[in-house]
Amino acid sequence: MKILVVGAGGQVGEKIAVFAQRSSHYTIGAYKSKKPASGFNEILQLDKTNKSETRSIINKFKPDVVVDTAALHNVDYCETHPE
């Protein structure tokens, strides 16, 4: 199985990579600012808010599964900027 992990540089994304690799899945890690250390077969930079870039990556790699773990984690900022 081919898995695309968006937010690959974060804690959850890296954990998914570890489990996927143990099960012999091909993993592609996509990150915006924090590049993952390792654990992925391929690593690429992606701004998931760019619709054409995201579609291009999906069309290129044709993953069986896309897991989006990317999120804004600054709680104070989120509370003052609900949009």
N, C-alpha and C positions, 0 to 999 in steps of 0.2 A: 504494500500500500504506500502511496505517496502522500505525505502530509505537509501542508504549508502552515507554519506557525507565525502569525503576525504578533509582534511584541516579543520577539525571540530573545531580546536582551534582558527581559525582566525575569523575576524569580519563577513565576508560573511557566513562562515560555521555556525556560531552560530545563525545568523539571519534566515538562512534556517531552522534550527532546531526549532526555535520558531514558524515559520509559519506552518511547518509540524506537530508539536505537536497540534497546534490549530485545524488542520484538522484531528486529530486522526490518523495520519500516524505513523508507527513504524519506528523510526530513529536510525541508527547506526552511531556513530561518529568515524572517524579514524583520528588520528593525528600523526605527526612525533616527534615534540619536545614540542609544547605548548598544554598541555592537556586542553580540554574545561571544564569550570566550571560545567556546567550542561546542561539540555535541551535535552539530548539524552536518549533513552531507554537503549542503550549499548554504551560503549566507549572502543576503543582499539587502541593500537599503531600500526602504519603501515608505512613502508618505501615504498612508491608507485613506487620507482625505482627498487625495488626487484620484478621481474616479478612472480616468484613462490609464494612469500608471498602474493602478490596481488590476484593471481588466487585462492589461498587457502582460503582467506577471502571471495571472491565472491562465491566460491563453498560452503563454510560453511553456509553463511547467505542467499544466493540466493535472492539478492535484486531485486526489480522491476525496480529501478532506481539507477544509480550511478551518483552523482554530485561531480565533482572534482573542489574544490575551492582553492587547494593548489598552491602556487606560490612563486617565489623568489621576494621579494618586495624591495630589496636594489637597487635602481635605479643606483647609481654610480657603484656598483659592476657589474650590468647587462651591463652597457655601456662599461666597460673595459673587460668584459668576454662574448662576444656575443654567444659563443658556449653554 
